[in-house]
Amino acid sequence: MKLTEREVLNPVGEVQEKKIKLIPLPHDFDKVSLVDNTKPGADIILKVLSESLGNREHLWVQKPAGAPATKQQIQEAASSDLAILALGDCGSCTSWVVLDAIRLEKCGTPTISICSDHFAPFARELADSHGLKSLRILEVEHPIAGLSDEKIEEKAGNIVGNILYLLQIP
């Protein structure tokens, strides 16, 4: 039997760069990027939220859940006035929602990340460890995976008021 040792990186480990500036949310916006990481239910949550944003242009960007967005996907999402990312409801997808949001914030695009309430504490710890303690993370009730579309729509409907409040939309 051959054993191989590998170094495992801690996603909340120390990083050299500290204190990233959170981009303020726009007072008004015309175009919003909806970054769908293809987790089951992410598209439904984003659809419900997008329907609450009024008559604005929606740019859908789809990426794999367990991987970072490509440079092209980040550039595409950054072309909007605001980006909403979903869904962080497990360890790896939560990590990439947060890290992609940080990349977008560094590009000058304000973000709102949607994570399940079960993984939101981890998301906040990860954002803090990467210098963006105040990253906007909106919590949806866990679990999402395995639920019917109707149940996911109901859970997404429960956070519509929160996103409207954040964006100051009456």
C-alpha positions in Angstrom: 0.0 0.0 0.0 1.3 3.4 -1.0 0.4 6.4 1.1 0.5 9.9 -0.3 0.5 12.9 1.9 -0.9 16.1 0.6 -1.2 19.6 2.1 -4.8 20.6 2.5 -5.4 24.3 2.2 -7.7 25.9 4.7 -10.1 28.2 2.8 -10.3 30.5 5.9 -6.5 30.5 6.4 -4.5 33.7 6.5 -4.0 35.6 3.3 -1.6 38.4 2.6 -4.2 40.9 1.4 -6.3 42.4 4.1 -9.1 45.0 4.1 -10.8 45.0 0.7 -13.2 47.9 0.2 -16.8 46.9 -0.1 -18.4 48.6 -3.1 -21.5 50.5 -2.1 -24.8 49.3 -3.6 -26.1 51.7 -6.3 -28.9 54.0 -5.4 -30.5 53.0 -8.7 -29.4 50.5 -11.3 -30.4 49.4 -14.8 -28.6 46.1 -15.2 -28.1 43.3 -12.7 -26.0 40.1 -13.2 -27.5 36.9 -11.8 -24.6 34.5 -11.2 -26.0 31.0 -11.1 -23.6 28.4 -9.9 -25.9 25.6 -11.1 -26.7 24.2 -7.6 -30.1 22.7 -7.5 -32.5 25.6 -6.8 -30.1 28.4 -7.4 -31.8 29.3 -10.7 -35.2 29.3 -9.0 -34.0 31.6 -6.2 -32.4 34.0 -8.7 -35.6 34.0 -10.8 -37.8 34.9 -7.8 -35.4 37.6 -6.7 -35.0 39.0 -10.3 -38.8 39.3 -10.6 -38.9 41.5 -7.6 -36.3 44.0 -9.0 -38.7 45.8 -11.3 -38.1 46.6 -14.9 -34.3 46.1 -15.1 -32.1 44.3 -17.5 -31.0 40.9 -16.2 -27.7 39.3 -17.3 -27.6 35.6 -16.5 -24.1 34.1 -15.9 -23.9 30.4 -15.3 -20.9 28.6 -13.8 -20.1 25.3 -12.1 -20.8 25.1 -8.4 -17.6 23.6 -7.1 -15.2 25.8 -9.1 -14.3 29.4 -9.5 -15.9 31.5 -12.1 -13.6 31.9 -15.1 -12.0 35.3 -15.8 -14.5 35.7 -18.7 -17.5 34.9 -16.4 -16.2 37.5 -13.9 -15.8 40.1 -16.6 -19.2 39.4 -17.9 -20.9 39.6 -14.5 -18.9 42.8 -13.7 -20.4 44.5 -16.7 -23.6 45.1 -14.7 -24.4 47.7 -12.0 -24.8 44.9 -9.4 -24.3 41.1 -9.1 -26.4 38.7 -7.2 -24.7 35.3 -6.7 -26.4 32.0 -5.7 -26.2 29.5 -4.1 -24.0 28.6 -1.2 -25.6 25.6 0.6 -22.6 23.3 1.0 -18.9 23.9 1.8 -17.4 24.1 -1.6 -20.2 26.0 -3.3 -20.3 28.5 -0.4 -16.6 29.0 -0.8 -16.8 29.8 -4.5 -19.9 32.1 -4.1 -17.9 34.1 -1.5 -14.6 34.1 -3.4 -16.3 35.0 -6.7 -18.2 37.8 -4.9 -14.9 39.1 -3.6 -13.4 39.0 -7.1 -16.4 41.0 -8.4 -16.1 43.5 -5.6 -12.4 44.0 -6.5 -13.6 44.7 -10.1 -15.8 47.5 -8.7 -19.1 45.6 -8.9 -21.2 45.5 -5.7 -22.5 42.1 -4.8 -25.1 40.3 -2.8 -24.4 36.6 -2.1 -27.2 34.1 -1.3 -26.2 31.4 1.1 -28.3 29.0 3.2 -28.6 30.0 6.9 -26.7 26.8 7.7 -23.6 27.9 5.7 -23.8 31.7 6.2 -21.6 31.7 9.3 -18.9 29.9 7.3 -19.4 32.3 4.4 -18.9 35.3 6.7 -15.8 33.8 8.3 -14.3 33.1 4.8 -15.1 36.6 3.6 -13.5 38.1 6.8 -10.4 35.9 6.3 -10.0 37.3 2.8 -10.3 40.9 4.0 -14.0 41.6 3.3 -15.7 41.2 6.6 -18.7 43.2 5.5 -19.5 41.2 2.3 -23.3 41.2 1.9 -24.6 37.7 2.5 -28.3 37.2 2.4 -29.6 34.0 4.1 -32.2 31.7 2.7 -33.5 28.9 4.9 -31.6 25.6 4.7 -32.0 23.1 3.0 -32.6 23.9 -0.6 -31.3 20.7 -2.3 -33.9 18.0 -2.7 -36.9 20.3 -2.4 -39.7 20.8 -4.9 -39.6 23.9 -7.1 -42.6 25.3 -5.2 -40.9 24.9 -1.8 -37.8 26.6 -3.1 -39.9 29.5 -4.6 -41.5 29.8 -1.1 -38.2 30.0 0.6 -36.9 32.5 -2.0 -40.1 34.6 -1.5 -39.2 34.8 2.2 -36.1 36.8 1.4 -37.5 39.1 -1.3 -38.2 41.8 1.4 -34.6 41.6 2.5 -33.2 42.2 -0.9 -35.6 45.0 -1.6 -34.5 46.6 1.7 -30.8 46.3 0.8 -31.4 47.8 -2.6 -33.8 50.5 -1.2 -36.5 49.5 -3.7 -40.0 50.4 -2.4 
